[in-house]
Amino acid sequence: MVKIYEVKNLYFSYGKSQVLKGINTEIFKGEFVGIVGPNGSGKTTFLKILSKILFAEKGVVLYKGENIENIKNIEYAKEVGYLPSEIKFTFEIKVIDFLSFGFFPYTGRFGKENKELIEKVSEKLNIKTFLDKKITQLSEGERQRVCIGQILVQNPEIILLDEPTSHLDIGYQFQIMDILKDLNENGLTIISIFHDLNLASNYCSKIILFKNGEIYKQGNIEDVLTYQNIEEVYNTRVLVYKNPFTKKINVFGIPFYLLENKELSSE
């Protein structure tokens, strides 16, 4: 397997607040990596360091064997796309124009549009019918597909995603995840943050579980998403079982009020 990222003894702080503490991990070409963990555990900070928005306080991130800090941003953007958890569209812009920004690493913002690539991406993501619409006119699910479309127009080898299904209903969640799974199976390396452990279980090939700025556990789904690990990291009771239909790990959270119900507890 070809190693894409190697993270060694990574530390990062916001002022006096230590957010990442000695992170060590490796990510290989073709993996679909899910980053999970409670709020405030360091997931987004870690992803921002991989995207070159932030830089390590201590330690090193190697990209294809080279220190990520030594790679020019414009060259890095040709290979790595990044989608934050939320993009606020406060301006009016047509979908086709927004997609064309993906060419920026190659031609500059005002370079000639590659209409053939935009058309190909639009068909794959089923957004062709609203290319001439303003992005503020679209639903959340449609906007998310358009944002992913801009990354694909960028034509990267790797995409970094921060909660790609946040604010989406269950139908759009599976629609977006199916698109990402198809892209992954066609060679794209994907590294994504998830709050929904079941989405991560059903689509990812590897899980990195964060707790308090450290990697608590990483590896394949069944080794990481055990009830013991989840209860320890999230401080909640869960039932972990294999879905009889998908054969994937499912996590069912048990509400606290049910645990306190003595009648239910005794059954």
Phi and psi restraints in degrees (value plus and minus 20) as a CYANA .aco file:
   2 VAL   PHI    -108.1   -68.1
   2 VAL   PSI     104.6   144.6
   3 LYS   PHI    -101.3   -61.3
   3 LYS   PSI     105.1   145.1
   4 ILE   PHI    -114.4   -74.4
   4 ILE   PSI     -73.0   -33.0
   5 TYR   PHI    -140.2  -100.2
   5 TYR   PSI     121.8   161.8
   6 GLU   PHI    -152.5  -112.5
   6 GLU   PSI      96.1   136.1
   7 VAL   PHI    -126.9   -86.9
   7 VAL   PSI     104.5   144.5
   8 LYS   PHI    -143.1  -103.1
   8 LYS   PSI      96.6   136.6
   9 ASN   PHI      29.5    69.5
   9 ASN   PSI      30.6    70.6
  10 LEU   PHI    -102.7   -62.7
  10 LEU   PSI     110.3   150.3
  11 TYR   PHI    -147.4  -107.4
  11 TYR   PSI     127.6   167.6
  12 PHE   PHI    -174.6  -134.6
  12 PHE   PSI     121.5   161.5
  13 SER   PHI    -152.5  -112.5
  13 SER   PSI     128.4   168.4
  14 TYR   PHI    -123.6   -83.6
  14 TYR   PSI      81.4   121.4
  15 GLY   PHI      43.3    83.3
  15 GLY   PSI    -144.0  -104.0
  16 LYS   PHI    -110.2   -70.2
  16 LYS   PSI     -21.4    18.6
  17 SER   PHI    -112.2   -72.2
  17 SER   PSI      91.4   131.4
  18 GLN   PHI     -97.2   -57.2
  18 GLN   PSI      98.6   138.6
  19 VAL   PHI    -122.0   -82.0
  19 VAL   PSI     -60.1   -20.1
  20 LEU   PHI    -140.4  -100.4
  20 LEU   PSI     116.5   156.5
  21 LYS   PHI    -154.2  -114.2
  21 LYS   PSI      74.7   114.7
  22 GLY   PHI      48.3    88.3
  22 GLY   PSI      28.7    68.7
  23 ILE   PHI     -97.3   -57.3
  23 ILE   PSI     108.8   148.8
  24 ASN   PHI    -152.9  -112.9
  24 ASN   PSI     104.0   144.0
  25 THR   PHI    -182.1  -142.1
  25 THR   PSI     145.1   185.1
  26 GLU   PHI    -153.6  -113.6
  26 GLU   PSI     121.6   161.6
  27 ILE   PHI    -149.4  -109.4
  27 ILE   PSI     113.6   153.6
  28 PHE   PHI    -132.0   -92.0
  28 PHE   PSI     136.2   176.2
  29 LYS   PHI     -76.7   -36.7
  29 LYS   PSI     113.6   153.6
  30 GLY   PHI      68.1   108.1
  30 GLY   PSI     -23.5    16.5
  31 GLU   PHI     -97.0   -57.0
  31 GLU   PSI     133.4   173.4
  32 PHE   PHI    -135.2   -95.2
  32 PHE   PSI      79.8   119.8
  33 VAL   PHI    -120.0   -80.0
  33 VAL   PSI     106.0   146.0
  34 GLY   PHI    -121.7   -81.7
  34 GLY   PSI     107.2   147.2
  35 ILE   PHI    -124.0   -84.0
  35 ILE   PSI      99.2   139.2
  36 VAL   PHI    -150.4  -110.4
  36 VAL   PSI     144.3   184.3
  37 GLY   PHI     130.4   170.4
  37 GLY   PSI     146.6   186.6
  38 PRO   PHI     -85.0   -45.0
  38 PRO   PSI     146.0   186.0
  39 ASN   PHI     -77.8   -37.8
  39 ASN   PSI     118.0   158.0
  40 GLY   PHI      60.3   100.3
  40 GLY   PSI      -8.9    31.1
  41 SER   PHI    -109.2   -69.2
  41 SER   PSI     -23.8    16.2
  42 GLY   PHI      87.5   127.5
  42 GLY   PSI     -15.6    24.4
  43 LYS   PHI     -82.1   -42.1
  43 LYS   PSI     -72.1   -32.1
  44 THR   PHI     -87.0   -47.0
  44 THR   PSI     -59.0   -19.0
  45 THR   PHI     -80.4   -40.4
  45 THR   PSI     -63.3   -23.3
  46 PHE   PHI     -80.5   -40.5
  46 PHE   PSI     -64.8   -24.8
  47 LEU   PHI     -85.8   -45.8
  47 LEU   PSI     -56.8   -16.8
  48 LYS   PHI     -86.8   -46.8
  48 LYS   PSI     -51.4   -11.4
  49 ILE   PHI     -89.6   -49.6
  49 ILE   PSI     -60.3   -20.3
  50 LEU   PHI     -84.2   -44.2
  50 LEU   PSI     -49.4    -9.4
  51 SER   PHI    -108.2   -68.2
  51 SER   PSI     -23.7    16.3
  52 LYS   PHI      53.2    93.2
  52 LYS   PSI       0.0    40.0
  53 ILE   PHI     -99.2   -59.2
  53 ILE   PSI     -57.8   -17.8
  54 LEU   PHI    -138.5   -98.5
  54 LEU   PSI     141.3   181.3
  55 PHE   PHI    -148.4  -108.4
  55 PHE   PSI     128.0   168.0
  56 ALA   PHI     -82.4   -42.4
  56 ALA   PSI     121.6   161.6
  57 GLU   PHI     -96.6   -56.6
  57 GLU   PSI     -56.2   -16.2
  58 LYS   PHI    -172.8  -132.8
  58 LYS   PSI     130.1   170.1
  59 GLY   PHI      73.0   113.0
  59 GLY   PSI    -192.2  -152.2
  60 VAL   PHI    -166.9  -126.9
  60 VAL   PSI     127.9   167.9
  61 VAL   PHI    -137.1   -97.1
  61 VAL   PSI      99.3   139.3
  62 LEU   PHI    -119.7   -79.7
  62 LEU   PSI     110.7   150.7
  63 TYR   PHI    -133.5   -93.5
  63 TYR   PSI      92.8   132.8
  64 LYS   PHI      33.6    73.6
  64 LYS   PSI      17.8    57.8
  65 GLY   PHI      67.8   107.8
  65 GLY   PSI     -24.5    15.5
  66 GLU   PHI    -132.6   -92.6
  66 GLU   PSI     121.5   161.5
  67 ASN   PHI     -77.2   -37.2
  67 ASN   PSI     104.2   144.2
  68 ILE   PHI     -79.1   -39.1
  68 ILE   PSI     -49.3    -9.3
  69 GLU   PHI     -91.7   -51.7
  69 GLU   PSI     -37.3     2.7
  70 ASN   PHI    -112.1   -72.1
  70 ASN   PSI     -24.2    15.8
  71 ILE   PHI    -111.3   -71.3
  71 ILE   PSI     110.6   150.6
  72 LYS   PHI     -83.6   -43.6
  72 LYS   PSI     119.9   159.9
  73 ASN   PHI     -76.8   -36.8
  73 ASN   PSI     -61.8   -21.8
  74 ILE   PHI     -85.9   -45.9
  74 ILE   PSI     -54.6   -14.6
  75 GLU   PHI     -94.0   -54.0
  75 GLU   PSI     -58.8   -18.8
  76 TYR   PHI     -84.2   -44.2
  76 TYR   PSI     -58.6   -18.6
  77 ALA   PHI     -86.9   -46.9
  77 ALA   PSI     -39.1     0.9
  78 LYS   PHI     -94.6   -54.6
  78 LYS   PSI     -37.9     2.1
  79 GLU   PHI    -137.4   -97.4
  79 GLU   PSI     -41.1    -1.1
  80 VAL   PHI    -149.0  -109.0
  80 VAL   PSI     103.3   143.3
  81 GLY   PHI    -126.9   -86.9
  81 GLY   PSI     127.1   167.1
  82 TYR   PHI    -151.5  -111.5
  82 TYR   PSI     111.4   151.4
  83 LEU   PHI    -142.0  -102.0
  83 LEU   PSI      93.0   133.0
  84 PRO   PHI     -89.2   -49.2
  84 PRO   PSI     152.6   192.6
  85 SER   PHI     -89.1   -49.1
  85 SER   PSI     -45.6    -5.6
  86 GLU   PHI    -171.2  -131.2
  86 GLU   PSI     112.6   152.6
  87 ILE   PHI    -139.2   -99.2
  87 ILE   PSI     101.7   141.7
  88 LYS   PHI    -112.9   -72.9
  88 LYS   PSI      97.9   137.9
  89 PHE   PHI    -115.8   -75.8
  89 PHE   PSI      74.8   114.8
  90 THR   PHI    -121.1   -81.1
  90 THR   PSI     -13.0    27.0
  91 PHE   PHI    -147.1  -107.1
  91 PHE   PSI     135.8   175.8
  92 GLU   PHI    -109.3   -69.3
  92 GLU   PSI     102.2   142.2
  93 ILE   PHI    -171.2  -131.2
  93 ILE   PSI     120.0   160.0
  94 LYS   PHI     -91.5   -51.5
  94 LYS   PSI     129.3   169.3
  95 VAL   PHI     -76.2   -36.2
  95 VAL   PSI     -64.4   -24.4
  96 ILE   PHI     -83.3   -43.3
  96 ILE   PSI     -54.5   -14.5
  97 ASP   PHI     -92.0   -52.0
  97 ASP   PSI     -58.1   -18.1
  98 PHE   PHI     -83.8   -43.8
  98 PHE   PSI     -61.9   -21.9
  99 LEU   PHI     -82.1   -42.1
  99 LEU   PSI     -57.2   -17.2
 100 SER   PHI     -86.3   -46.3
 100 SER   PSI     -38.8     1.2
 101 PHE   PHI     -83.1   -43.1
 101 PHE   PSI     -40.5    -0.5
 102 GLY   PHI     -83.4   -43.4
 102 GLY   PSI     -37.4     2.6
 103 PHE   PHI    -103.0   -63.0
 103 PHE   PSI     -24.1    15.9
 104 PHE   PHI     -73.3   -33.3
 104 PHE   PSI     -62.1   -22.1
 105 PRO   PHI     -81.6   -41.6
 105 PRO   PSI     -39.3     0.7
 106 TYR   PHI    -123.8   -83.8
 106 TYR   PSI     -58.5   -18.5
 107 THR   PHI    -143.6  -103.6
 107 THR   PSI     -27.1    12.9
 108 GLY   PHI      68.2   108.2
 108 GLY   PSI     140.3   180.3
 109 ARG   PHI     -78.8   -38.8
 109 ARG   PSI     -53.0   -13.0
 110 PHE   PHI    -125.9   -85.9
 110 PHE   PSI       4.4    44.4
 111 GLY   PHI     -90.6   -50.6
 111 GLY   PSI     145.4   185.4
 112 LYS   PHI     -86.2   -46.2
 112 LYS   PSI     114.5   154.5
 113 GLU   PHI     -87.8   -47.8
 113 GLU   PSI     119.4   159.4
 114 ASN   PHI    -111.6   -71.6
 114 ASN   PSI      68.1   108.1
 115 LYS   PHI     -82.4   -42.4
 115 LYS   PSI     -53.5   -13.5
 116 GLU   PHI     -85.0   -45.0
 116 GLU   PSI     -62.7   -22.7
 117 LEU   PHI     -89.6   -49.6
 117 LEU   PSI     -61.2   -21.2
 118 ILE   PHI     -80.1   -40.1
 118 ILE   PSI     -61.5   -21.5
 119 GLU   PHI     -84.2   -44.2
 119 GLU   PSI     -61.8   -21.8
 120 LYS   PHI     -83.9   -43.9
 120 LYS   PSI     -65.8   -25.8
 121 VAL   PHI     -85.6   -45.6
 121 VAL   PSI     -60.6   -20.6
 122 SER   PHI     -83.0   -43.0
 122 SER   PSI     -58.5   -18.5
 123 GLU   PHI     -87.9   -47.9
 123 GLU   PSI     -62.2   -22.2
 124 LYS   PHI     -82.5   -42.5
 124 LYS   PSI     -58.0   -18.0
 125 LEU   PHI    -117.2   -77.2
 125 LEU   PSI     -17.5    22.5
 126 ASN   PHI      37.2    77.2
 126 ASN   PSI      27.7    67.7
 127 ILE   PHI    -141.4  -101.4
 127 ILE   PSI     -10.4    29.6
 128 LYS   PHI     -83.2   -43.2
 128 LYS   PSI     -52.0   -12.0
 129 THR   PHI     -92.8   -52.8
 129 THR   PSI     -36.5     3.5
 130 PHE   PHI    -142.6  -102.6
 130 PHE   PSI      12.2    52.2
 131 LEU   PHI     -81.5   -41.5
 131 LEU   PSI     -52.6   -12.6
 132 ASP   PHI    -112.4   -72.4
 132 ASP   PSI     -19.2    20.8
 133 LYS   PHI     -99.9   -59.9
 133 LYS   PSI     138.1   178.1
 134 LYS   PHI    -100.3   -60.3
 134 LYS   PSI     121.6   161.6
 135 ILE   PHI     -84.4   -44.4
 135 ILE   PSI     -45.2    -5.2
 136 THR   PHI     -92.4   -52.4
 136 THR   PSI     -30.8     9.2
 137 GLN   PHI    -108.9   -68.9
 137 GLN   PSI     -25.5    14.5
 138 LEU   PHI    -111.3   -71.3
 138 LEU   PSI     139.1   179.1
 139 SER   PHI     -95.2   -55.2
 139 SER   PSI     149.8   189.8
 140 GLU   PHI     -78.8   -38.8
 140 GLU   PSI     -64.5   -24.5
 141 GLY   PHI     -84.5   -44.5
 141 GLY   PSI     -59.5   -19.5
 142 GLU   PHI     -86.8   -46.8
 142 GLU   PSI     -61.4   -21.4
 143 ARG   PHI     -82.4   -42.4
 143 ARG   PSI     -59.8   -19.8
 144 GLN   PHI     -84.1   -44.1
 144 GLN   PSI     -60.1   -20.1
 145 ARG   PHI     -83.8   -43.8
 145 ARG   PSI     -58.3   -18.3
 146 VAL   PHI     -85.9   -45.9
 146 VAL   PSI     -61.4   -21.4
 147 CYS   PHI     -83.3   -43.3
 147 CYS   PSI     -61.8   -21.8
 148 ILE   PHI     -84.8   -44.8
 148 ILE   PSI     -56.7   -16.7
 149 GLY   PHI     -80.1   -40.1
 149 GLY   PSI     -61.1   -21.1
 150 GLN   PHI     -81.4   -41.4
 150 GLN   PSI     -59.1   -19.1
 151 ILE   PHI     -84.1   -44.1
 151 ILE   PSI     -61.4   -21.4
 152 LEU   PHI     -88.2   -48.2
 152 LEU   PSI     -53.6   -13.6
 153 VAL   PHI     -82.4   -42.4
 153 VAL   PSI     -51.8   -11.8
 154 GLN   PHI     -83.8   -43.8
 154 GLN   PSI     -41.8    -1.8
 155 ASN   PHI      39.6    79.6
 155 ASN   PSI      32.7    72.7
 156 PRO   PHI    -105.6   -65.6
 156 PRO   PSI     150.3   190.3
 157 GLU   PHI    -111.3   -71.3
 157 GLU   PSI     -45.2    -5.2
 158 ILE   PHI    -154.8  -114.8
 158 ILE   PSI     120.0   160.0
 159 ILE   PHI    -144.8  -104.8
 159 ILE   PSI     117.8   157.8
 160 LEU   PHI    -129.3   -89.3
 160 LEU   PSI     105.1   145.1
 161 LEU   PHI    -147.8  -107.8
 161 LEU   PSI     112.2   152.2
 162 ASP   PHI    -126.8   -86.8
 162 ASP   PSI      81.0   121.0
 163 GLU   PHI      33.1    73.1
 163 GLU   PSI      46.6    86.6
 164 PRO   PHI     -85.7   -45.7
 164 PRO   PSI     -34.7     5.3
 165 THR   PHI    -130.5   -90.5
 165 THR   PSI      -8.4    31.6
 166 SER   PHI     -84.9   -44.9
 166 SER   PSI     123.6   163.6
 167 HIS   PHI      49.1    89.1
 167 HIS   PSI      -9.2    30.8
 168 LEU   PHI    -127.1   -87.1
 168 LEU   PSI     125.5   165.5
 169 ASP   PHI     -95.2   -55.2
 169 ASP   PSI     152.7   192.7
 170 ILE   PHI     -80.3   -40.3
 170 ILE   PSI     -55.3   -15.3
 171 GLY   PHI     -85.4   -45.4
 171 GLY   PSI     -67.5   -27.5
 172 TYR   PHI     -87.2   -47.2
 172 TYR   PSI     -54.0   -14.0
 173 GLN   PHI     -77.8   -37.8
 173 GLN   PSI     -70.4   -30.4
 174 PHE   PHI     -88.2   -48.2
 174 PHE   PSI     -54.0   -14.0
 175 GLN   PHI     -82.3   -42.3
 175 GLN   PSI     -67.6   -27.6
 176 ILE   PHI     -84.9   -44.9
 176 ILE   PSI     -63.8   -23.8
 177 MET   PHI     -87.0   -47.0
 177 MET   PSI     -56.0   -16.0
 178 ASP   PHI     -83.9   -43.9
 178 ASP   PSI     -58.8   -18.8
 179 ILE   PHI     -82.3   -42.3
 179 ILE   PSI     -66.4   -26.4
 180 LEU   PHI     -84.3   -44.3
 180 LEU   PSI     -59.1   -19.1
 181 LYS   PHI     -83.4   -43.4
 181 LYS   PSI     -61.3   -21.3
 182 ASP   PHI     -83.9   -43.9
 182 ASP   PSI     -62.2   -22.2
 183 LEU   PHI     -82.4   -42.4
 183 LEU   PSI     -61.4   -21.4
 184 ASN   PHI     -83.8   -43.8
 184 ASN   PSI     -63.1   -23.1
 185 GLU   PHI     -87.8   -47.8
 185 GLU   PSI     -37.3     2.7
 186 ASN   PHI    -120.1   -80.1
 186 ASN   PSI      -1.9    38.1
 187 GLY   PHI      91.3   131.3
 187 GLY   PSI     -28.6    11.4
 188 LEU   PHI    -100.7   -60.7
 188 LEU   PSI     111.2   151.2
 189 THR   PHI    -103.9   -63.9
 189 THR   PSI     109.7   149.7
 190 ILE   PHI    -144.7  -104.7
 190 ILE   PSI     112.2   152.2
 191 ILE   PHI    -146.7  -106.7
 191 ILE   PSI      97.8   137.8
 192 SER   PHI    -159.6  -119.6
 192 SER   PSI     121.6   161.6
 193 ILE   PHI    -104.8   -64.8
 193 ILE   PSI     118.5   158.5
 194 PHE   PHI    -153.2  -113.2
 194 PHE   PSI     122.1   162.1
 195 HIS   PHI    -114.6   -74.6
 195 HIS   PSI     -50.8   -10.8
 196 ASP   PHI    -104.0   -64.0
 196 ASP   PSI      86.9   126.9
 197 LEU   PHI     -85.3   -45.3
 197 LEU   PSI     -49.7    -9.7
 198 ASN   PHI     -91.7   -51.7
 198 ASN   PSI     -56.3   -16.3
 199 LEU   PHI     -83.1   -43.1
 199 LEU   PSI     -65.1   -25.1
 200 ALA   PHI     -80.6   -40.6
 200 ALA   PSI     -62.6   -22.6
 201 SER   PHI     -83.6   -43.6
 201 SER   PSI     -60.4   -20.4
 202 ASN   PHI     -97.7   -57.7
 202 ASN   PSI     -42.7    -2.7
 203 TYR   PHI    -137.4   -97.4
 203 TYR   PSI     -43.7    -3.7
 204 CYS   PHI    -109.5   -69.5
 204 CYS   PSI     137.2   177.2
 205 SER   PHI    -120.8   -80.8
 205 SER   PSI     -36.5     3.5
 206 LYS   PHI    -169.3  -129.3
 206 LYS   PSI     125.4   165.4
 207 ILE   PHI    -143.6  -103.6
 207 ILE   PSI     115.8   155.8
 208 ILE   PHI    -135.7   -95.7
 208 ILE   PSI      96.1   136.1
 209 LEU   PHI    -122.1   -82.1
 209 LEU   PSI      97.2   137.2
 210 PHE   PHI    -116.3   -76.3
 210 PHE   PSI     127.5   167.5
 211 LYS   PHI    -169.6  -129.6
 211 LYS   PSI     101.4   141.4
 212 ASN   PHI      31.3    71.3
 212 ASN   PSI      23.8    63.8
 213 GLY   PHI      60.7   100.7
 213 GLY   PSI     -12.1    27.9
 214 GLU   PHI    -146.9  -106.9
 214 GLU   PSI     140.0   180.0
 215 ILE   PHI    -105.4   -65.4
 215 ILE   PSI      93.1   133.1
 216 TYR   PHI     -96.9   -56.9
 216 TYR   PSI     -60.0   -20.0
 217 LYS   PHI    -181.3  -141.3
 217 LYS   PSI     125.7   165.7
 218 GLN   PHI    -166.8  -126.8
 218 GLN   PSI     131.7   171.7
 219 GLY   PHI     126.8   166.8
 219 GLY   PSI    -171.8  -131.8
 220 ASN   PHI     -96.1   -56.1
 220 ASN   PSI     146.1   186.1
 221 ILE   PHI     -77.4   -37.4
 221 ILE   PSI     -70.3   -30.3
 222 GLU   PHI     -87.6   -47.6
 222 GLU   PSI     -47.9    -7.9
 223 ASP   PHI     -99.1   -59.1
 223 ASP   PSI     -50.6   -10.6
 224 VAL   PHI    -112.1   -72.1
 224 VAL   PSI     -67.0   -27.0
 225 LEU   PHI    -108.5   -68.5
 225 LEU   PSI      41.5    81.5
 226 THR   PHI    -113.8   -73.8
 226 THR   PSI     138.6   178.6
 227 TYR   PHI     -85.2   -45.2
 227 TYR   PSI     -52.2   -12.2
 228 GLN   PHI     -84.2   -44.2
 228 GLN   PSI     -65.8   -25.8
 229 ASN   PHI     -85.2   -45.2
 229 ASN   PSI     -64.5   -24.5
 230 ILE   PHI     -85.9   -45.9
 230 ILE   PSI     -63.8   -23.8
 231 GLU   PHI     -84.8   -44.8
 231 GLU   PSI     -56.8   -16.8
 232 GLU   PHI     -88.9   -48.9
 232 GLU   PSI     -63.0   -23.0
 233 VAL   PHI     -98.1   -58.1
 233 VAL   PSI     -62.7   -22.7
 234 TYR   PHI    -115.2   -75.2
 234 TYR   PSI     -26.2    13.8
 235 ASN   PHI      35.5    75.5
 235 ASN   PSI      26.8    66.8
 236 THR   PHI    -169.1  -129.1
 236 THR   PSI     138.4   178.4
 237 ARG   PHI    -109.1   -69.1
 237 ARG   PSI     117.2   157.2
 238 VAL   PHI    -159.8  -119.8
 238 VAL   PSI     138.4   178.4
 239 LEU   PHI    -130.9   -90.9
 239 LEU   PSI     103.7   143.7
 240 VAL   PHI    -133.1   -93.1
 240 VAL   PSI     106.0   146.0
 241 TYR   PHI    -167.6  -127.6
 241 TYR   PSI     145.1   185.1
 242 LYS   PHI    -113.1   -73.1
 242 LYS   PSI     101.7   141.7
 243 ASN   PHI     -81.9   -41.9
 243 ASN   PSI     105.0   145.0
 244 PRO   PHI     -86.2   -46.2
 244 PRO   PSI     -41.2    -1.2
 245 PHE   PHI    -109.0   -69.0
 245 PHE   PSI     -70.9   -30.9
 246 THR   PHI    -107.2   -67.2
 246 THR   PSI     -39.2     0.8
 247 LYS   PHI      45.6    85.6
 247 LYS   PSI      -3.0    37.0
 248 LYS   PHI    -122.2   -82.2
 248 LYS   PSI     139.8   179.8
 249 ILE   PHI     -88.6   -48.6
 249 ILE   PSI     112.7   152.7
 250 ASN   PHI    -139.1   -99.1
 250 ASN   PSI     123.7   163.7
 251 VAL   PHI    -138.8   -98.8
 251 VAL   PSI     103.8   143.8
 252 PHE   PHI    -137.2   -97.2
 252 PHE   PSI      95.3   135.3
 253 GLY   PHI     -96.6   -56.6
 253 GLY   PSI     117.4   157.4
 254 ILE   PHI    -120.0   -80.0
 254 ILE   PSI      96.2   136.2
 255 PRO   PHI     -77.0   -37.0
 255 PRO   PSI     122.2   162.2
 256 PHE   PHI     -81.2   -41.2
 256 PHE   PSI     -56.3   -16.3
 257 TYR   PHI     -85.6   -45.6
 257 TYR   PSI     -47.5    -7.5
 258 LEU   PHI     -92.3   -52.3
 258 LEU   PSI     -55.3   -15.3
 259 LEU   PHI     -86.8   -46.8
 259 LEU   PSI     -48.6    -8.6
 260 GLU   PHI    -105.3   -65.3
 260 GLU   PSI     -29.7    10.3
 261 ASN   PHI    -100.1   -60.1
 261 ASN   PSI      88.5   128.5
 262 LYS   PHI     -84.7   -44.7
 262 LYS   PSI     -53.7   -13.7
 263 GLU   PHI     -85.2   -45.2
 263 GLU   PSI     -62.8   -22.8
 264 LEU   PHI     -89.4   -49.4
 264 LEU   PSI     -58.4   -18.4
 265 SER   PHI     -84.1   -44.1
 265 SER   PSI     -48.3    -8.3
 266 SER   PHI    -108.7   -68.7
 266 SER   PSI     -29.3    10.7
